[in-house]
């Protein structure tokens, strides 16, 4: 099986930029899903650039924690931007 990291580095493709809604600094997503994006072997495929949580304080804590893991700033949101909301059919 072809190693994806070697493939993406050799083809010069850029990692997919990811904004994660619901990725706090603790809790199940931080322990189960977050590490899958921030581990060094995945950095050539995915780049965590933003997090969004329910409160300003938790968003800031999450961004700080994950920025250390990915070794670059991660933007913190505490409200879902309107541009990301999917309109409902009425």
Backbone as JSON, one array per atom type, in Angstrom:
{
  "sequence": "XXXXXXXXXXXXXXXXXXXXXXXXXXXXXXXXXXXXXXXXXXXXXXXXXXXXXXXXXXXXXXXXXXXXXXXXXXXXXXXXXXXXXXXXXX",
  "N": [[0.84, -1.18, 0.0], [0.53, 2.21, -0.8], [2.21, 4.75, 0.9], [0.5, 7.42, 2.15], [1.54, 9.84, 3.09], [4.12, 10.04, 1.96], [3.37, 10.01, -0.69], [1.8, 12.42, -0.95], [3.73, 14.31, -0.34], [5.58, 13.89, -2.38], [4.12, 14.52, -4.64], [3.63, 17.13, -4.3], [1.25, 18.2, -3.32], [-0.9, 20.26, -1.39], [-1.78, 20.17, 2.1], [-5.14, 19.41, 3.21], [-7.03, 21.98, 4.48], [-8.46, 22.23, 7.64], [-11.29, 23.03, 9.57], [-12.6, 22.53, 12.68], [-15.59, 21.87, 14.1], [-16.75, 21.75, 17.32], [-14.53, 20.74, 18.59], [-13.13, 20.65, 21.48], [-10.83, 21.49, 24.18], [-10.76, 19.4, 25.85], [-12.53, 16.34, 26.57], [-14.38, 13.89, 24.59], [-13.98, 14.27, 21.77], [-11.58, 15.68, 21.68], [-9.86, 13.77, 22.61], [-10.22, 11.56, 20.98], [-10.85, 12.19, 18.22], [-9.4, 14.55, 17.61], [-6.54, 13.95, 17.91], [-6.14, 12.35, 15.65], [-6.0, 14.14, 13.58], [-3.91, 15.79, 14.28], [-1.57, 14.4, 14.64], [1.85, 13.87, 13.76], [2.25, 12.21, 11.46], [0.02, 12.67, 9.9], [0.04, 15.27, 9.09], [0.86, 16.02, 6.54], [-1.33, 15.54, 5.07], [-3.61, 16.72, 6.27], [-4.44, 19.89, 7.69], [-4.99, 21.41, 10.59], [-6.67, 24.3, 11.1], [-8.59, 25.84, 12.35], [-10.88, 26.0, 15.12], [-14.07, 25.47, 16.65], [-16.16, 26.11, 19.32], [-18.65, 26.07, 21.97], [-18.32, 28.22, 23.75], [-16.49, 31.29, 24.25], [-14.26, 31.1, 25.92], [-13.71, 28.3, 25.98], [-13.2, 27.87, 23.29], [-10.9, 29.41, 22.9], [-9.13, 28.04, 24.63], [-9.06, 25.54, 23.38], [-8.0, 26.21, 20.85], [-5.48, 27.13, 21.63], [-4.36, 24.79, 22.78], [-4.37, 22.96, 20.58], [-2.9, 24.36, 18.72], [-0.33, 24.18, 19.71], [0.13, 21.51, 19.22], [0.01, 21.29, 16.41], [1.86, 23.08, 15.7], [1.53, 25.72, 14.76], [-0.45, 28.76, 14.55], [-3.9, 28.37, 15.51], [-7.11, 29.23, 14.64], [-9.66, 30.51, 16.74], [-13.09, 30.05, 17.16], [-16.24, 30.88, 18.56], [-18.79, 30.9, 17.89], [-20.85, 29.63, 15.35], [-20.03, 30.56, 12.14], [-22.23, 32.33, 9.95], [-21.91, 31.72, 7.28], [-21.3, 29.05, 7.28], [-23.53, 27.71, 8.01], [-26.16, 25.52, 7.19], [-28.92, 26.07, 5.24], [-32.3, 25.41, 6.24], [-35.0, 23.54, 4.87], [-38.19, 24.85, 4.41]],
  "CA": [[0.0, 0.0, 0.0], [1.29, 3.45, -0.91], [2.15, 5.62, 2.07], [-0.1, 8.7, 1.73], [2.42, 10.97, 3.41], [5.16, 10.1, 0.95], [2.7, 10.37, -1.94], [1.43, 13.83, -1.0], [4.95, 15.12, -0.37], [6.23, 13.75, -3.67], [3.31, 15.16, -5.68], [3.58, 18.56, -4.01], [-0.08, 18.66, -2.96], [-1.01, 20.91, -0.08], [-2.74, 19.51, 3.0], [-6.5, 19.94, 3.29], [-7.21, 22.83, 5.66], [-9.62, 21.74, 8.38], [-11.88, 23.73, 10.7], [-13.29, 21.47, 13.41], [-16.66, 22.35, 14.97], [-16.96, 20.87, 18.46], [-13.26, 20.21, 19.11], [-12.72, 21.39, 22.67], [-9.5, 21.11, 24.66], [-10.94, 18.15, 26.59], [-13.73, 15.66, 26.09], [-14.13, 12.76, 23.7], [-13.43, 14.67, 20.47], [-10.19, 16.06, 21.89], [-9.07, 12.57, 22.88], [-10.4, 10.54, 19.95], [-10.79, 12.72, 16.86], [-8.34, 15.55, 17.47], [-5.21, 13.38, 17.65], [-6.02, 11.81, 14.29], [-5.65, 15.25, 12.69], [-2.73, 16.54, 14.7], [-0.36, 13.59, 14.73], [2.8, 14.23, 12.71], [2.11, 11.43, 10.22], [-1.14, 13.15, 9.14], [0.17, 16.69, 8.77], [1.0, 16.26, 5.1], [-2.66, 15.37, 4.48], [-4.58, 17.62, 6.88], [-3.88, 20.99, 8.47], [-5.99, 21.99, 11.48], [-6.47, 25.75, 11.08], [-9.61, 26.53, 13.14], [-11.77, 25.22, 15.98], [-15.26, 26.2, 17.08], [-16.85, 25.51, 20.46], [-19.81, 26.84, 22.42], [-18.0, 29.45, 24.48], [-15.26, 31.97, 23.88], [-13.17, 30.56, 26.74], [-13.35, 26.95, 25.54], [-12.61, 27.99, 21.95], [-9.53, 29.89, 23.08], [-8.35, 26.95, 25.22], [-8.89, 24.52, 22.35], [-7.07, 26.73, 19.84], [-4.14, 27.14, 22.23], [-3.89, 23.41, 22.91], [-4.12, 22.34, 19.28], [-1.82, 25.11, 18.05], [0.93, 23.58, 20.18], [0.28, 20.21, 18.58], [0.27, 21.43, 14.97], [3.01, 24.0, 15.62], [1.19, 26.99, 14.11], [-1.7, 29.28, 15.14], [-5.21, 27.81, 15.16], [-8.11, 30.27, 14.9], [-10.73, 30.11, 17.66], [-14.44, 30.59, 16.96], [-17.17, 30.4, 19.57], [-20.1, 30.9, 17.26], [-20.72, 29.12, 13.99], [-20.25, 31.64, 11.17], [-23.43, 32.14, 9.13], [-21.54, 31.13, 6.0], [-21.18, 27.61, 7.43], [-24.83, 27.14, 8.34], [-26.91, 24.97, 6.06], [-30.32, 26.49, 5.38], [-33.28, 24.33, 6.33], [-36.14, 23.67, 3.98], [-39.44, 25.11, 5.14]],
  "C": [[0.88, 1.25, 0.0], [1.11, 4.3, 0.34], [1.64, 6.99, 1.62], [0.81, 9.89, 1.99], [3.51, 11.13, 2.36], [4.56, 10.53, -0.37], [2.4, 11.87, -2.01], [2.66, 14.73, -1.01], [5.59, 15.06, -1.74], [5.44, 14.42, -4.78], [3.17, 16.65, -5.44], [2.2, 19.08, -3.66], [-0.05, 19.28, -1.57], [-2.0, 20.15, 0.78], [-4.11, 20.18, 2.94], [-6.62, 20.73, 4.58], [-8.53, 22.46, 6.32], [-10.0, 22.71, 9.49], [-12.78, 22.74, 11.4], [-14.31, 22.08, 14.36], [-16.87, 21.31, 16.07], [-15.69, 20.26, 19.03], [-12.79, 21.08, 20.27], [-11.31, 20.96, 23.08], [-9.55, 19.84, 25.5], [-12.22, 17.5, 26.07], [-13.38, 14.62, 25.04], [-13.53, 13.17, 22.37], [-11.95, 15.03, 20.59], [-9.29, 14.85, 22.08], [-9.15, 11.53, 21.77], [-10.19, 11.09, 18.54], [-9.64, 13.69, 16.64], [-6.97, 14.95, 17.16], [-5.05, 12.82, 16.25], [-5.65, 12.9, 13.29], [-4.31, 15.9, 13.03], [-1.46, 15.7, 14.8], [0.55, 13.89, 13.54], [2.63, 13.47, 11.4], [0.94, 11.89, 9.35], [-0.99, 14.58, 8.66], [0.38, 16.98, 7.29], [-0.34, 16.12, 4.39], [-3.67, 16.4, 4.97], [-3.88, 18.69, 7.7], [-5.0, 21.62, 9.28], [-5.74, 23.49, 11.59], [-7.47, 26.51, 11.94], [-10.4, 25.53, 13.98], [-12.95, 26.11, 16.37], [-15.93, 25.43, 18.2], [-17.97, 26.45, 20.91], [-19.47, 28.14, 23.12], [-16.66, 30.02, 24.03], [-14.06, 31.38, 24.63], [-12.74, 29.17, 26.27], [-12.75, 26.96, 24.14], [-11.16, 28.44, 22.04], [-8.62, 28.8, 23.65], [-8.07, 25.86, 24.19], [-7.87, 24.97, 21.3], [-5.64, 26.72, 20.37], [-3.56, 25.73, 22.31], [-3.49, 22.83, 21.56], [-3.06, 23.08, 18.48], [-0.46, 24.56, 18.46], [1.18, 22.26, 19.46], [0.61, 20.32, 17.1], [1.39, 22.42, 14.67], [2.77, 25.22, 14.73], [-0.13, 27.49, 14.72], [-2.94, 28.56, 14.61], [-6.24, 28.86, 15.56], [-9.24, 29.71, 15.76], [-12.04, 30.83, 17.31], [-15.32, 30.06, 18.09], [-18.62, 30.5, 19.1], [-19.89, 30.35, 15.86], [-20.98, 30.27, 13.01], [-21.44, 31.32, 10.28], [-23.1, 31.47, 7.81], [-21.41, 29.61, 6.07], [-22.52, 26.93, 7.72], [-25.52, 26.67, 7.07], [-28.36, 25.37, 6.24], [-31.26, 25.28, 5.43], [-34.41, 24.6, 5.34], [-37.38, 23.89, 4.81], [-40.63, 24.84, 4.29]]
}
